[in-house]
Amino acid sequence: MDIKTAEFTISAPNVSMCPKDTKPEYAFIGRSNVGKSSLINMLCNNKKLAKTSSTPGKTLLINHFLINRDWYLVDLPGYGFAKRSKKEVQRLDQMIRGYILGREQLVNVFVLIDVRLEPQAIDLEFIEWLGLSSIPFSIVFTKADKLTAAKVRANVDAYVKRMLETWEEMPPYFVTSAEKRAGRDEVLDYIEQINKSL
């Protein structure tokens, strides 16, 4: 897929204020500081599209970007919030779950996982919740440039092994590096495939 246009559309505080049209939506979510904004910018060929920050937990709203005037890339707040009050964490959690469960246009959730870390309970619990809620999702391993290729492979294999303890099969997964632009074509081709099947 060739991305010709990527336009910021709206930042919504809840699902009821998201765009009213019926174009398919692909949501990106992960733990704070997983490299979500960098990945989105790399996918869209635009360094300034999603706001990157050295402070985790910058995204606090549901951000819609219209891609090729054809589909939406949706930037969701991270979970496992960095330095937030209990009330704020609850509000963000409700907003994320409200969007994921209530948005008919949502066709796939990309769950971002830092490939450098061993499987984290918070990610596994979130993935489990998506499965129990019958939400289609894929996994995107980020920051692959920070490790050797052999270590990336070993860490991905460890993750797959851990997931197959409770899952019958692995969902689609992608290994990416925003820095090296790795995995970009695979993720975009996957989106294109789904769009064609809708």
C-alpha positions in Angstrom: 0.0 0.0 0.0 1.2 3.4 -0.9 0.2 6.2 1.6 -0.4 9.3 -0.4 -2.2 11.4 2.3 -2.4 11.2 6.1 -4.5 13.9 7.7 -5.3 14.5 11.4 -9.1 14.6 11.8 -10.1 14.8 15.4 -9.1 14.1 19.0 -12.1 12.7 20.8 -12.6 12.4 24.6 -15.0 9.5 24.1 -16.4 7.1 21.4 -19.5 9.2 20.8 -17.4 12.1 19.5 -15.5 10.0 17.0 -16.0 10.7 13.2 -19.6 9.9 12.0 -18.7 8.2 8.8 -18.4 4.5 8.2 -14.8 4.1 6.9 -12.8 1.2 8.4 -10.7 2.0 11.5 -7.4 0.4 12.6 -6.5 1.2 16.2 -3.0 1.2 17.6 -2.4 0.7 21.3 0.3 -0.4 23.7 1.9 0.2 27.0 3.2 3.7 27.7 6.6 4.3 25.9 6.3 1.3 23.6 7.1 3.6 20.6 3.5 4.0 19.3 3.8 7.5 17.9 7.1 6.7 16.2 5.6 3.6 14.6 2.5 5.6 13.4 4.7 8.3 11.9 6.9 5.7 10.2 3.9 4.0 8.7 2.5 7.3 7.4 5.8 8.7 6.2 5.2 11.7 8.3 7.6 12.5 11.2 5.2 15.1 12.7 1.8 13.3 12.4 1.6 11.7 15.9 3.2 13.6 18.7 6.3 11.8 20.0 7.6 12.5 23.5 10.3 11.3 25.8 7.6 11.4 28.5 5.5 8.2 28.4 1.7 8.5 28.3 1.4 11.6 26.1 -1.8 10.4 24.2 -4.8 11.1 26.3 -7.6 11.2 23.6 -8.8 9.0 20.7 -6.9 10.5 17.8 -8.2 9.8 14.3 -6.0 10.2 11.2 -7.6 9.8 7.7 -5.3 7.8 5.4 -5.7 8.1 1.6 -9.2 9.4 2.3 -10.1 5.7 2.6 -9.5 4.5 6.2 -8.7 5.7 9.6 -5.6 5.0 11.7 -6.6 5.5 15.3 -4.1 6.4 18.0 -5.3 5.2 21.4 -3.9 6.2 24.8 -1.5 3.7 26.2 -2.3 1.4 29.1 -0.2 0.9 32.1 -0.2 4.6 32.5 2.9 6.4 33.6 2.5 8.6 36.6 -1.3 9.1 36.6 -3.8 9.4 39.4 -6.2 6.5 40.0 -9.1 8.6 38.8 -7.3 9.5 35.5 -6.3 5.9 35.0 -10.0 4.8 35.4 -11.1 7.5 33.0 -8.6 6.5 30.3 -9.4 2.8 30.8 -13.1 3.5 30.3 -12.4 5.6 27.2 -10.2 2.9 25.6 -12.7 0.1 26.4 -15.7 2.2 25.3 -14.0 2.8 22.0 -12.9 -0.8 21.4 -16.2 -2.4 22.4 -18.5 0.3 21.0 -17.0 1.3 17.7 -18.6 -0.6 14.8 -16.1 0.8 12.3 -13.2 -0.8 14.2 -11.9 -3.7 12.1 -8.5 -4.5 13.8 -6.5 -3.5 16.9 -2.8 -3.5 16.6 -1.3 -4.2 20.0 2.3 -2.9 20.3 4.8 -4.9 22.3 8.4 -3.8 23.0 10.4 -6.7 21.6 13.3 -6.1 24.1 11.2 -7.2 27.1 10.1 -10.6 28.2 6.3 -11.1 28.1 4.6 -8.6 30.5 1.5 -9.5 32.4 -0.2 -6.2 31.5 0.2 -6.9 27.8 -1.0 -10.5 28.1 -4.0 -9.4 30.2 -5.0 -6.8 27.6 -4.6 -9.4 24.8 -6.7 -11.9 26.8 -9.4 -9.2 27.2 -9.5 -8.6 23.4 -9.8 -12.3 22.8 -12.6 -12.7 25.3 -14.4 -9.7 23.8 -14.1 -11.2 20.3 -12.1 -8.2 19.0 -9.9 -8.9 16.0 -6.3 -8.0 16.8 -2.7 -8.3 15.6 0.6 -7.9 17.5 3.3 -5.5 16.4 6.7 -6.0 18.0 8.5 -2.6 18.2 12.1 -1.4 18.6 13.7 -4.3 16.7 16.7 -2.1 15.9 17.7 -2.1 19.6 18.6 -5.8 19.5 20.5 -8.2 17.2 18.4 -10.1 14.7 19.0 -13.4 16.6 17.9 -11.8 19.9 14.8 -10.4 18.3 13.9 -13.8 16.9 14.5 -15.5 20.3 12.3 -12.9 22.1 9.5 -13.2 19.5 9.7 -17.0 19.8 9.5 -16.7 23.6 6.4 -14.5 23.2 4.7 -16.9 20.8 5.5 -19.9 23.1 4.0 -18.0 26.1 0.8 -17.1 24.1 0.3 -20.6 22.8 0.0 -21.8 26.4 -3.5 -20.2 26.4 -4.3 -19.5 22.7 -5.1 -22.2 20.1 -3.2 -20.2 17.5 -1.1 -17.0 17.2 -2.8 -13.9 15.8 -0.9 -12.3 12.9 2.2 -10.5 14.2 4.8 -8.2 12.7 8.3 -7.2 13.8 9.0 -3.5 13.2 11.6 -0.8 13.8 10.5 2.9 13.3 14.2 3.8 13.2 15.0 1.4 10.3 11.5 1.5 8.8 11.4 -2.3 9.1 8.0 -4.1 9.0 6.3 -1.1 7.3 5.2 -2.8 4.1 4.0 -5.9 6.0 1.7 -3.9 8.3 0.3 -1.7 5.5 -0.2 -4.8 3.2 -2.1 -6.5 6.0 -4.4 -3.4 6.3 -4.8 -3.3 2.5 -5.8 -7.0 2.5 -8.5 -6.4 5.2 -9.8 -3.3 3.4 -10.2 -5.4 0.2 -12.1 -8.1 2.1 -14.7 -5.7 3.6 
